[in-house]
């Protein structure tokens, strides 16, 4: 089986704010594929060029990059040009999923539930306008850099006095800032594998972080965060949330794999979609491997299944031949 993949590149590192996490994800994936006898090689796209990537002559690549220049469609477009099949969502779906604002707009158009929001210019939004946010969205509220992940560029605002400082923090990371209604309740995430009608949801993970603060430290390095998988939900609610995850995945045109994040409102158990990660983490604390394990899929087998799905969106014309 290992021979069918040919020479495989595991792309990790990169140039985004999530480089450190990507290095951990990539090393795990590389080790897993090699343990299965696959001819896999690491490739740090933050240290090496596209010319180097082309020169490696990989038969397919596993994208273990997170954030910009790896998860946002730019690398996917380069791989299309190079004709190298790759894992995960293709150019348009990757670009949309990386943009929290566009993701929410697509979900609203598909009649999928997501918290109320406003979009603010990171450079010219007047202080007076910022101070009106709590009146529009309530308190607490969330401020987010729409193109970052791994909880980077996110602030929870608990009072009027915190709005300006929270906005300034998020504005360091992006051209716009997403202000979002805070949904008080349980934090859930649902990995999805496959494509279209064959997309399937893995068991739901519930995240219980210290004091409800699932920040960068608690996400990747703390042992105090609790993960319950499968999440303790009744069967009907479990199926409802998993169904929403698959619909959200397909609405964006995603494929291969992804992780869909939810808040389950405490007052009425209504789920709200927060975002979709089209190249989720694969570290020792990551949630996709955890859900796969609960479904009876080992980390190594999960990596192989994802690698099998590597493909190109556009195939060269039948009449095209290299010079």
C-alpha positions as CSV (number, residue, x, y, z in Angstrom):
1,X,0.0,0.0,0.0
2,X,2.8,2.4,0.9
3,X,4.2,2.3,-2.6
4,X,1.0,3.6,-4.2
5,X,1.7,7.1,-2.7
6,X,5.1,7.5,-4.3
7,X,7.3,10.3,-2.9
8,X,5.2,12.3,-0.3
9,X,6.0,15.7,1.0
10,X,4.7,16.8,4.4
11,X,4.4,20.6,4.2
12,X,4.8,22.3,7.6
13,X,6.2,25.4,9.3
14,X,5.4,28.2,6.9
15,X,5.4,31.9,7.6
16,X,2.1,32.5,9.5
17,X,1.6,33.4,13.2
18,X,0.8,29.7,13.6
19,X,4.3,28.5,12.5
20,X,5.1,26.9,15.9
21,X,1.9,24.8,15.9
22,X,2.5,23.8,12.3
23,X,6.0,22.5,13.1
24,X,4.4,20.3,15.8
25,X,1.6,19.1,13.5
26,X,4.0,18.4,10.6
27,X,6.5,16.4,12.7
28,X,3.6,14.2,14.0
29,X,2.2,13.6,10.5
30,X,5.7,12.9,9.1
31,X,6.5,10.3,11.8
32,X,3.1,8.6,11.4
33,X,3.4,8.3,7.6
34,X,6.9,7.0,7.8
35,X,5.8,4.4,10.4
36,X,3.4,3.1,7.7
37,X,6.3,2.6,5.3
38,X,5.4,5.6,3.2
39,X,8.3,7.5,1.5
40,X,7.5,10.7,3.3
41,X,9.8,13.8,3.6
42,X,9.4,17.0,5.6
43,X,9.3,20.3,3.7
44,X,9.3,23.6,5.6
45,X,7.7,26.1,3.3
46,X,8.8,29.0,5.6
47,X,12.5,28.1,4.9
48,X,12.4,26.8,1.4
49,X,11.0,28.2,-1.9
50,X,8.4,27.0,-4.4
51,X,11.3,26.3,-6.8
52,X,12.6,23.9,-4.1
53,X,9.2,22.3,-3.8
54,X,9.0,21.8,-7.6
55,X,12.5,20.3,-7.6
56,X,11.6,17.7,-5.0
57,X,9.2,16.1,-7.5
58,X,6.7,15.0,-4.9
59,X,4.0,12.7,-6.2
60,X,1.6,14.2,-3.6
61,X,1.8,16.4,-0.5
62,X,0.1,16.4,3.0
63,X,-0.5,20.0,4.0
64,X,0.1,20.4,7.7
65,X,0.4,24.2,7.5
66,X,-1.9,26.5,9.5
67,X,-2.9,30.0,8.8
68,X,-1.8,32.3,6.0
69,X,0.4,31.1,3.2
70,X,-0.7,27.5,3.8
71,X,-4.4,27.2,4.8
72,X,-5.7,30.2,2.9
73,X,-5.7,29.1,-0.8
74,X,-2.4,30.7,-1.8
75,X,-0.3,27.5,-1.4
76,X,-3.2,25.5,-2.9
77,X,-3.1,27.7,-6.0
78,X,0.7,27.1,-6.3
79,X,0.3,23.4,-6.0
80,X,-2.4,23.5,-8.8
81,X,0.1,25.3,-11.0
82,X,2.8,22.7,-10.2
83,X,0.4,19.8,-10.7
84,X,1.1,18.3,-7.3
85,X,-2.0,16.6,-5.7
86,X,-2.5,17.9,-2.1
87,X,-4.6,17.1,0.9
88,X,-7.6,19.1,2.1
89,X,-9.8,21.8,0.6
90,X,-9.0,23.4,-2.7
91,X,-8.3,27.0,-3.6
92,X,-11.7,28.7,-3.2
93,X,-12.9,26.7,-0.2
94,X,-9.5,27.2,1.6
95,X,-9.7,31.0,1.0
96,X,-13.2,31.3,2.2
97,X,-12.7,29.1,5.3
98,X,-9.7,31.1,6.2
99,X,-11.8,34.3,6.3
100,X,-14.1,34.2,9.3
101,X,-16.3,37.0,7.9
102,X,-16.8,35.4,4.5
103,X,-17.4,32.0,6.2
104,X,-20.2,33.5,8.2
105,X,-21.7,35.2,5.2
106,X,-21.8,31.9,3.3
107,X,-23.3,30.1,6.3
108,X,-26.0,32.7,6.7
109,X,-26.9,32.4,3.0
110,X,-27.2,28.6,3.5
111,X,-29.5,29.3,6.5
112,X,-27.0,28.0,9.0
113,X,-26.8,29.4,12.6
114,X,-23.9,31.7,13.5
115,X,-23.6,34.4,16.1
116,X,-24.6,38.0,15.1
117,X,-21.6,40.1,14.1
118,X,-20.2,43.4,12.8
119,X,-17.1,44.1,10.6
120,X,-14.9,47.0,11.5
121,X,-12.0,48.6,9.6
122,X,-8.8,48.0,11.6
123,X,-7.4,51.4,10.8
124,X,-10.1,54.0,10.6
125,X,-12.9,52.9,13.0
126,X,-13.6,55.9,15.3
127,X,-13.5,55.3,19.1
128,X,-17.1,56.5,19.3
129,X,-18.2,53.7,17.0
130,X,-16.2,51.1,19.0
131,X,-18.0,52.1,22.2
132,X,-21.3,51.4,20.6
133,X,-20.5,47.7,20.0
134,X,-21.8,46.5,23.3
135,X,-25.1,48.2,22.6
136,X,-25.4,46.3,19.3
137,X,-24.0,42.9,20.3
138,X,-24.3,42.9,24.1
139,X,-21.7,42.0,26.7
140,X,-19.5,40.1,26.8
141,X,-18.6,40.1,23.1
142,X,-15.8,38.7,21.1
143,X,-13.3,40.6,18.9
144,X,-11.4,38.6,16.3
145,X,-8.8,39.0,13.6
146,X,-10.7,37.2,10.8
147,X,-7.7,35.7,9.0
148,X,-5.9,34.2,12.0
149,X,-6.3,30.9,13.8
150,X,-5.1,29.0,16.9
151,X,-6.9,31.7,19.1
152,X,-4.3,34.3,17.8
153,X,-5.8,37.8,17.6
154,X,-8.9,37.0,19.7
155,X,-10.1,39.0,22.7
156,X,-13.1,38.7,25.0
157,X,-14.5,42.0,26.0
158,X,-16.4,42.1,29.3
159,X,-17.1,45.8,29.6
160,X,-17.3,49.1,27.8
161,X,-13.8,50.1,29.1
162,X,-12.2,47.0,27.4
163,X,-13.4,47.6,23.9
164,X,-10.7,50.0,22.7
165,X,-7.8,48.0,24.0
166,X,-9.3,44.7,22.7
167,X,-9.8,46.2,19.3
168,X,-6.2,47.5,19.2
169,X,-4.9,44.0,20.0
170,X,-6.9,42.4,17.1
171,X,-6.1,45.2,14.7
172,X,-2.4,44.3,14.9
173,X,-3.1,41.1,13.0
174,X,-5.5,42.1,10.3
175,X,-7.0,44.8,8.0
176,X,-10.5,44.3,9.6
177,X,-11.8,43.2,13.0
178,X,-14.7,40.9,13.5
179,X,-17.0,41.8,16.4
180,X,-19.1,38.9,17.4
181,X,-22.0,38.2,19.8
182,X,-20.8,36.0,22.7
183,X,-22.7,32.8,23.0
184,X,-22.6,31.6,26.6
185,X,-22.5,27.9,26.8
186,X,-20.5,24.8,26.0
187,X,-17.6,24.8,23.5
188,X,-17.8,21.9,21.0
189,X,-15.9,20.9,17.9
190,X,-16.7,18.4,15.2
191,X,-14.1,17.0,12.7
192,X,-15.4,16.1,9.3
193,X,-13.8,13.7,6.8
194,X,-14.6,13.1,3.1
195,X,-16.3,15.1,0.4
196,X,-19.8,16.0,-0.7
197,X,-22.3,13.2,-0.1
198,X,-19.6,11.1,1.4
199,X,-18.6,13.6,4.0
200,X,-19.0,12.2,7.5
201,X,-18.7,13.7,11.0
202,X,-16.5,12.1,13.7
203,X,-17.5,12.1,17.3
204,X,-18.0,15.5,18.9
205,X,-15.4,16.9,21.3
206,X,-16.4,19.1,24.2
207,X,-13.7,21.5,25.4
208,X,-13.6,22.6,29.1
209,X,-10.8,25.0,29.6
210,X,-9.7,26.6,32.9
211,X,-12.2,29.4,33.7
212,X,-13.6,28.9,30.2
213,X,-10.4,30.5,28.6
214,X,-9.4,28.3,25.7
215,X,-6.4,30.5,24.7
216,X,-3.2,29.6,22.9
217,X,-1.5,28.3,26.1
218,X,-4.5,26.2,27.2
219,X,-5.0,24.9,23.6
220,X,-1.5,23.6,22.9
221,X,0.5,23.4,26.1
222,X,-1.6,23.1,29.2
223,X,-2.7,19.8,30.7
224,X,-5.5,21.6,32.7
225,X,-7.9,21.8,29.8
226,X,-10.4,18.9,29.8
227,X,-11.6,17.2,26.6
228,X,-14.7,15.0,26.6
229,X,-15.0,12.8,23.6
230,X,-17.6,11.7,22.7
231,X,-19.2,14.8,24.2
232,X,-21.9,14.0,26.8
233,X,-24.9,15.0,24.7
234,X,-28.1,13.1,24.0
235,X,-28.4,11.2,20.7
236,X,-30.8,13.6,19.1
237,X,-28.6,16.7,19.8
238,X,-25.5,14.8,18.8
239,X,-27.0,14.0,15.4
240,X,-28.2,17.6,15.0
241,X,-24.8,19.1,15.7
242,X,-23.0,16.5,13.5
243,X,-25.4,17.2,10.7
244,X,-24.8,20.9,11.0
245,X,-21.1,20.3,10.8
246,X,-21.4,18.4,7.6
247,X,-23.7,21.0,6.1
248,X,-21.3,23.8,7.1
249,X,-18.4,21.8,5.6
250,X,-20.2,21.3,2.3
251,X,-21.6,24.9,2.2
252,X,-18.0,26.2,1.9
253,X,-17.1,23.5,-0.6
254,X,-14.6,21.9,1.7
255,X,-13.1,18.4,1.1
256,X,-10.7,15.9,2.6
257,X,-10.9,17.0,6.2
258,X,-11.7,19.9,8.5
259,X,-12.8,20.8,12.0
260,X,-16.0,22.8,12.7
261,X,-16.2,24.8,15.9
262,X,-19.5,25.4,17.8
263,X,-20.9,27.1,20.8
264,X,-23.9,25.3,22.4
265,X,-26.1,28.0,24.0
266,X,-26.6,27.2,27.7
267,X,-30.2,28.5,27.9
268,X,-31.8,26.3,25.2
269,X,-29.1,24.0,23.8
270,X,-29.1,25.7,20.4
271,X,-25.8,25.3,18.5
272,X,-24.1,28.2,16.8
273,X,-21.3,27.8,14.2
274,X,-18.2,29.8,15.0
275,X,-15.6,28.9,12.3
276,X,-14.2,26.1,10.2
277,X,-10.5,25.0,10.2
278,X,-9.6,23.5,6.8
279,X,-6.2,22.4,7.9
280,X,-6.7,21.5,11.6
281,X,-3.9,20.9,14.1
282,X,-2.4,17.4,14.4
283,X,-0.4,17.9,17.6
284,X,-0.5,15.9,20.8
285,X,-3.2,18.2,22.0
286,X,-5.2,18.4,18.8
287,X,-8.8,17.5,18.5
288,X,-9.2,15.7,15.2
289,X,-6.9,12.8,16.2
290,X,-8.8,12.7,19.5
291,X,-12.2,12.3,17.8
292,X,-10.7,9.8,15.3
293,X,-9.4,7.7,18.2
294,X,-12.9,7.7,19.7
295,X,-14.2,6.4,16.4
296,X,-11.6,3.6,16.4
297,X,-9.2,5.3,14.0
298,X,-5.5,5.5,15.1
299,X,-3.4,8.7,14.5
300,X,-1.4,6.8,11.9
301,X,-4.4,5.5,10.0
302,X,-6.0,8.9,10.1
303,X,-3.0,10.4,8.4
304,X,-3.0,7.7,5.7
305,X,-6.8,8.3,5.1
306,X,-6.2,12.0,4.7
307,X,-3.2,11.4,2.4
308,X,-5.4,9.1,0.2
309,X,-7.7,12.0,-0.5
310,X,-4.9,14.2,-2.0
311,X,-6.0,15.5,-5.3
312,X,-6.0,18.4,-7.7
313,X,-9.0,20.6,-8.4
314,X,-7.9,21.3,-12.0
315,X,-6.3,18.7,-14.2
316,X,-4.1,19.7,-17.2
317,X,-5.9,19.7,-20.6
318,X,-5.6,16.5,-22.5
319,X,-3.9,18.4,-25.3
320,X,-1.3,20.0,-23.0
321,X,2.2,18.6,-23.1
322,X,5.3,20.0,-21.3
323,X,7.9,21.6,-23.5
